[in-house]
Amino acid sequence: MIRLTPPTYLILFFTSACCIAYGHESSADETEAVAARVQAYVTAFNQRDLDACAEHWSETAEYVLPASGSRVRGRKAIREALQKLLGTDERFKLTVSDQRYRQVSRDVVLEEGNATVVSARHGIERADYVVVHVKIEGKWYRDSVRETTSAIPQVSDSQLHELAWLLGKWRAENDQGSVDIHGKWMNDKRFISRIFKVRGKDGYKLHGTQIVGWDPKAGVIRSWSFDSEGGFEQAVWTRDDERWLVKATAVLPDGSVGSEQRLVTQEGDGRMSTKVIEQQVSGQLLPGSEKVTLVRQTKD
């Protein structure tokens, strides 16, 4: 479970929405209503709307901290904890899986699932959770949230090991500027972190982090990237001999959406290259790029 700055940082402040009702006790109408509220909460959290987030908790809500078992009680205290979290400059993105909703009474719905947070600074961490939603005066609220750390599956040698050559410090330089990338293992070799810095001859600077990891559910290698201007990207890596096709979708700092396909190739002799073969922004097709060759400076 990621901890950003305040010790009260917990994944369940941003549980997401995907309703899977089960059992004869379920009511599609009520579980769908709860799922809609959860989605509204996620939207508010991603927009860092503190007031909207706090409104989703009941006045007597309780949050149980998994490490110590201590409790944050009441909407006011939870709002204060959220304020510390949302006030940081950390970038993070949440995904959830295996969600289950069950209506246990007319005014109580139980939500269980798994949350995964991707952070530029802390990598990828997961937690299992249970949320009790209560209906008060016709509206659903979070009344109790409990979270337990979830083990991350081990990555076998046949998975990320194929990209171990990305490790180390790499550099490319031409008359337009320079690019530096530092790749290293993280989280017991379950992921690769690649910190990048771009410098233009005109003084332009950009930096960020890319996290590469194995998705055991989909059976593919994925990456998540975050940059200093506020853009972020998710991509799938597919191998073709000594080169990799990277298919990415991105949200740019101005809110526009784009996609691109690029080739990343292990050249040998301490070299690798990258080349954009197709890209588009807001539906407009843009030209590709010339091949850029990076040279390894050091090994990790």
Secondary structure as UniProt FT lines:
FT   TURN            7..8
FT   HELIX           11..14
FT   TURN            24..25
FT   HELIX           28..46
FT   TURN            47..48
FT   HELIX           50..55
FT   STRAND          57..64
FT   TURN            66..68
FT   STRAND          71..73
FT   HELIX           75..86
FT   STRAND          92..105
FT   TURN            106..107
FT   STRAND          108..119
FT   TURN            120..122
FT   STRAND          123..136
FT   TURN            137..138
FT   STRAND          139..149
FT   TURN            157..159
FT   HELIX           160..166
FT   STRAND          168..174
FT   TURN            175..176
FT   STRAND          177..186
FT   TURN            187..190
FT   STRAND          191..200
FT   TURN            201..202
FT   STRAND          205..215
FT   TURN            216..219
FT   STRAND          220..227
FT   TURN            228..229
FT   STRAND          232..240
FT   TURN            241..242
FT   STRAND          243..251
FT   TURN            253..254
FT   STRAND          257..268
FT   TURN            269..270
FT   STRAND          271..281
FT   TURN            282..283
FT   STRAND          284..286
FT   STRAND          292..298
//
